[in-house]
Amino acid sequence: MKTINFYFPLRADIISRDDDGFDYDNPYEVYGGTLSEYKEAIEERFEDYLDGDEMAKYFDSDDNAEVAIMLQSMNWSFVNLNYELFGKVEVVLADDISDEGVKSLKDYITGQNSDGLGEGFEQQDISIDNDSFMNLHMWTSDSSYYIDTEDEFKQRTGFEDLGESSDGLTMTM
């Protein structure tokens, strides 16, 4: 078995209640650092949303036959790294795949984050207190979005260790 981990940035809109109800017209945009404090609430809502669905079954052999044959599972999750919350997809394959296969997986994850899984999940309200909720975005159309393999992510961020410490934060950099 071969495991490849992919990482991507997250952002969210926080909608707060004012005197007239929730102010949908003026969301407050937050990113990885602020999101890390909401990891548990995000994970809980995400598990409810997925309801055990295995995303690998949606990978089409027309996208890449090599990957389709090798693909065992794909699991989306969230990780706190250096006080920032990132999205992570763990892909388990029967064996190594080509660089073109890795590119196909990145394209598939981007598609799921933007139009599939992510589009549906971003419409799920995540309660963060009595006066506000958030909608999490696993994709953005601007140039800040990326899907990195573990090595690419380490190079981009300078993080040396991508494992989470007992408090959910790595202490590397």
N, C-alpha and C positions, 0 to 999 in steps of 0.2 A: 504494500500500500504506500502511496505517496500523498502527502498533504501539502497543499499550497494555501497560504493565508493571504488574503487581499484586504487592504485598508482604504478607507475613504473618509473625508471630512463630513461633519454634520452641522446643521444649523436648525434653528427653530424659531417660530413666531410665538411670542407670549401675548395672549389676549387677556386684558384685565377688565374687571367690572368697574363701571363708573355709576353715577347716579341714575342713568337711564338704562342700565343693563350692561352687557358685554360690549366693549368698544372694538368691533371687528374692523373698523376703518383705520385704526392706528395701532397695529401690532408692534410689539417691541422685539426686534430681531436679536437673537443670541447665538453664540457659537460654542465650540468645544469646551472652553474653560468654564463658562457658566453652566453648560449642560451637564458637566460631570457631577454636580450636586443632585441632579435629577435622574441619575442612572437607574436606580431601583424602580422608580415610577415608570420610566421608559420601558425597561425590560418587562415589567409586569404587563403593561398594556400591549407590548409587542407579542408576548406569548399568547395572550388572549386573542389577538388579531390573527396570528398564524394558525392557532388551534391544531398544532402538530403537522401542518402541511409541509411536505418535503419538496423544496424548490428544484431539486435536480430533475424531477420528473418532467419539468416544463422545458428543459434544454432540448432543442430540436437538432436531430442529426443533420439537417440541412445547413445548420450554422457551422458545424464542424463534426464530421463523422468520427474522427480520431477521439475527440473529447467525449462524444456521446457513448462510445464503446467503453471508455475508461472510467467515466464518471460514476462514482458510488454515492456521494452525498454532498450537499451544499447547506451550510448552516450559517445564517445571519446572526450576529450578536453585536454587543457594544462593549468597548473596553476603555477604561480610564488609563491613560498614559501621560505621565508628567502633568497631572491636573487638567487634562483635556479629555473629552469624550470623543471617540472615533467609532465609526462603523467597521465591522470586521466580517468577512465571509471566509469560513473554513471550507475548503474544497478537498474532498478525499477522492483520490483516483486509484485505479487498480495498478497503474505503473506511470512512469514518466511520460510527459507529453512534449511536443515540439513548442518552439517559440510562437508559432502560429496558433497552436492550441491555447496557450496562455493568453494571447491577444483575443481569441474568441471568447474565453471565459471573462475577460475584462469587459468586452462588448456586451455579453449577456448580463453581467452584474450591473453595468451601467443602465441597460434596458430595464432590468427589474427595479433598480433604484428610481428611475425616472418615470416609467410608464406602468409598470406592473405592481409588484409588491409595495414599492415605495410610494407610488401615487395613491394607492388605497390607504396605506398606513398614515400618510400625512394628513388624511382627512379624519383621523381618529383623535379625539380630544384626550389629552393626558392631563388629568387634574394635578395641579401643583400646590394649590391651597384653595381656600373657600372663595377667594376673589379673582382667581385667574387659572387659565389652563394653557397648554402649549400644543402646537402642531409641529411634529418633527419632520424635517426634510432630509432625505438621504441622497439628494441630488440637487444640483443647481446648474443653470445654463451658463453661468459666468466662468471665467478662466481659473477661478480658485478650486474648481472641482477636479478630482483625480481618482483613479483606481490604481493603487500601487501593490505590487507584490511585497513581501516582507523585506527583501533586500532594497528595493526601490524606496520603500517607506522609511527604512533606517537611513538611507542616504538623504532623502528629502528633509527629514526631521532631525537627524543627528542622534536619535534614540539608539542606544546600544542593546537594551534588553526590552523586548516587547511583552514579557510576562507581567502579570499584575501582582503587586505585592499584597500582603494580607489586608491592607486597608484600601485596596483597589487602585493604588497609585504606584507607578514605578518610580524609582529614585535614581534613574540614570540620566545622563545627558553629557 
